[in-house]
Amino acid sequence: MPKVVDVEQRRSEITDAAARLIARAGIEAVTMREVAAEAGWTTGVVTHYFADKRELLLMTFQESLAHRRSLRPPDATTSPAARLRASLEGALPMDDDRRRHWLVTLACCVQASGDEELAGVQEEAYREFRDHVAQLVEETGLARQDQARSSAERMIATVDGVAIQALFDPASWPAARQVELLDAMLAALPQSAS
C-alpha cells in the first residue's frame, strides 16, 4: 500500500527549509535544488509541490507571516495592554525564529519590487499588523479611535527601526536592549486619551 503524504505538512517542511536558507545565505541561495537538499528531499519532491521558485517564495513568506500571527496572545486570556506589548515585542528579532522571519520578510520585500502579487501580500501583511496594533491602542485607551492608526504607525516605525538595527548590528542590539527600548516607548505614551 502506498504511503499517504500529508500535502500541507510536506509543503510546510519545504517552506521551512527555504526560510532557513534565506536566513543563512540570502534569497539567491534559494534554488529548487538547494531547498531540496536543505529539506532532505529530492529536487523532484520540491518541484512536485511547487511549480517554481516564485511560488515557493510566495508560500514561504505567507507561512512566515501566518506563523508570526499565530504567536499573538489570545484576546480572552490577556489584557489589551499586554497584547499590545506582546505584539510589538513579537516583531523584534530577539531569537532565531523572529530573526528568520525578518530575513524572509526583507528578502521578499526586495523581490516584491518586481512582483505585484508578492507586493500585495506584503502590503496586506503590513495593513493587518497596523490595524491589529491600532485596535489594541484604542482598547488600552492610549488613543481615541481617530488617532489609533497614526499611533500604531509610529509604534511600528519605531519597532521596525530597532529590528533593522538589531538584524545588522546584533552586538549593539541584544534582546535586552530591544525590550528596554520597547518598554521605554510604551511608558512614554499617555495613559489615557479620553
C-alpha positions as CSV (number, residue, x, y, z in Angstrom):
1,M,0.0,0.0,0.0
2,P,1.5,3.4,-0.9
3,K,2.4,5.8,1.9
4,V,-0.1,8.6,2.4
5,V,1.5,12.0,2.3
6,D,0.1,15.0,4.2
7,V,0.4,17.6,1.4
8,E,0.2,20.6,3.7
9,Q,2.8,19.1,6.1
10,R,5.2,18.4,3.2
11,R,4.8,21.9,1.7
12,S,5.4,23.4,5.2
13,E,8.6,21.3,5.6
14,I,9.8,22.7,2.2
15,T,8.9,26.3,3.1
16,D,10.7,25.9,6.4
17,A,13.8,24.8,4.5
18,A,13.5,27.8,2.2
19,A,13.2,30.1,5.2
20,R,16.3,28.6,6.8
21,L,18.2,29.1,3.5
22,I,17.1,32.7,3.2
23,A,18.2,33.4,6.7
24,R,21.5,31.7,6.4
25,A,22.6,32.6,2.8
26,G,20.1,35.1,1.3
27,I,17.4,34.7,-1.3
28,E,19.8,33.9,-4.1
29,A,20.6,30.7,-2.3
30,V,17.0,29.6,-2.8
31,T,17.0,27.3,-5.7
32,M,14.9,24.2,-6.0
33,R,18.0,22.0,-5.7
34,E,19.3,23.8,-2.6
35,V,15.9,23.8,-0.9
36,A,15.5,20.1,-1.6
37,A,18.9,19.4,0.0
38,E,18.1,21.6,3.0
39,A,14.7,19.8,3.5
40,G,16.2,16.4,2.9
41,W,14.2,15.6,-0.2
42,T,15.0,15.3,-3.8
43,T,14.5,18.1,-6.3
44,G,11.7,16.2,-7.8
45,V,9.8,16.2,-4.5
46,V,10.1,20.0,-4.2
47,T,9.0,20.6,-7.8
48,H,6.1,18.2,-7.2
49,Y,4.8,20.7,-4.5
50,F,6.0,24.0,-6.0
51,A,5.9,24.9,-9.7
52,D,8.8,27.3,-9.5
53,K,11.0,29.4,-7.2
54,R,8.5,32.3,-7.2
55,E,5.6,30.1,-6.0
56,L,7.9,28.7,-3.3
57,L,9.0,32.2,-2.1
58,L,5.4,33.4,-2.0
59,M,4.3,30.4,0.1
60,T,7.4,30.8,2.3
61,F,6.5,34.4,3.0
62,Q,2.9,33.6,3.7
63,E,3.8,30.8,6.0
64,S,6.2,33.0,7.9
65,L,3.6,35.7,8.3
66,A,1.0,33.2,9.4
67,H,3.4,31.7,12.0
68,R,4.1,35.2,13.4
69,R,0.3,35.9,13.7
70,S,-0.3,32.6,15.4
71,L,2.1,33.6,18.3
72,R,-0.1,36.5,19.4
73,P,-1.7,36.0,22.7
74,P,-5.4,35.2,22.6
75,D,-7.8,38.0,23.3
76,A,-9.6,36.3,26.2
77,T,-6.5,35.5,28.2
78,T,-4.7,38.8,28.5
79,S,-5.3,42.5,28.8
80,P,-5.2,44.8,25.7
81,A,-2.0,46.4,27.1
82,A,-0.3,43.0,27.5
83,R,-1.4,42.0,24.0
84,L,-0.1,45.3,22.6
85,R,3.3,44.8,24.2
86,A,3.4,41.2,23.1
87,S,2.5,42.0,19.5
88,L,5.2,44.7,19.3
89,E,7.8,42.6,21.0
90,G,6.9,39.7,18.7
91,A,8.0,42.0,15.8
92,L,11.5,42.3,17.2
93,P,14.2,39.8,16.1
94,M,15.1,38.7,19.6
95,D,15.5,35.0,18.8
96,D,16.4,32.8,15.9
97,D,12.7,32.3,14.9
98,R,11.9,36.0,14.8
99,R,15.3,36.8,13.1
100,R,14.5,34.3,10.4
101,H,11.1,35.8,9.9
102,W,12.6,39.3,9.5
103,L,15.2,38.0,7.0
104,V,12.4,36.3,5.0
105,T,10.4,39.5,5.1
106,L,13.2,41.7,3.9
107,A,14.1,39.2,1.1
108,C,10.5,39.1,0.0
109,C,10.3,42.9,0.1
110,V,13.2,43.1,-2.3
111,Q,11.5,40.6,-4.6
112,A,8.2,42.4,-4.3
113,S,9.5,45.4,-6.2
114,G,9.1,43.4,-9.4
115,D,6.2,41.1,-8.4
116,E,2.7,42.5,-7.9
117,E,1.4,39.5,-6.1
118,L,4.3,39.4,-3.6
119,A,3.9,43.2,-3.1
120,G,0.2,42.7,-2.4
121,V,1.0,40.1,0.3
122,Q,3.5,42.4,1.9
123,E,1.0,45.4,1.7
124,E,-1.8,43.2,3.2
125,A,0.5,41.9,6.0
126,Y,1.5,45.5,7.0
127,R,-2.0,46.7,7.0
128,E,-3.2,43.8,9.0
129,F,-0.5,44.4,11.6
130,R,-1.1,48.1,11.7
131,D,-4.9,47.5,12.2
132,H,-4.2,44.9,14.9
133,V,-1.9,47.4,16.8
134,A,-4.3,50.3,16.2
135,Q,-7.2,48.2,17.7
136,L,-5.1,47.4,20.8
137,V,-4.0,51.0,21.1
138,E,-7.7,52.0,21.1
139,E,-8.6,49.2,23.6
140,T,-5.9,50.3,26.0
141,G,-7.1,53.9,26.0
142,L,-3.8,55.2,24.6
143,A,-5.5,56.9,21.7
144,R,-9.0,57.7,20.5
145,Q,-10.3,55.8,17.5
146,D,-9.4,58.6,15.1
147,Q,-5.8,58.7,16.5
148,A,-5.2,55.0,17.0
149,R,-4.0,54.4,13.4
150,S,-1.3,57.1,13.5
151,S,-0.3,56.0,17.0
152,A,0.1,52.4,15.7
153,E,2.1,53.6,12.7
154,R,4.5,55.5,15.0
155,M,4.9,52.4,17.2
156,I,5.5,50.1,14.3
157,A,8.0,52.5,12.7
158,T,10.0,52.5,16.0
159,V,9.9,48.7,16.3
160,D,10.8,48.3,12.7
161,G,13.8,50.7,13.1
162,V,15.0,48.8,16.1
163,A,14.5,45.5,14.3
164,I,16.6,46.6,11.3
165,Q,19.4,47.8,13.5
166,A,19.3,44.6,15.6
167,L,19.5,42.4,12.5
168,F,22.6,44.0,11.2
169,D,24.3,45.0,14.4
170,P,23.2,42.4,16.9
171,A,26.1,43.1,19.3
172,S,24.7,46.6,19.8
173,W,21.1,45.5,20.0
174,P,20.8,42.3,22.1
175,A,17.3,41.2,23.1
176,A,17.5,43.0,26.5
177,R,18.2,46.4,24.8
178,Q,15.4,45.8,22.3
179,V,12.9,45.1,25.1
180,E,14.3,48.1,27.1
181,L,13.6,50.5,24.1
182,L,10.1,48.9,23.6
183,D,9.2,49.4,27.3
184,A,10.5,53.0,27.3
185,M,8.4,53.8,24.2
186,L,5.3,52.3,25.8
187,A,6.0,54.0,29.1
188,A,6.3,57.4,27.4
189,L,2.8,57.1,25.9
190,P,-0.1,59.0,27.5
191,Q,-2.1,56.6,29.7
192,S,-5.5,58.0,28.7
193,A,-6.8,59.5,25.6
194,S,-10.2,60.5,26.9
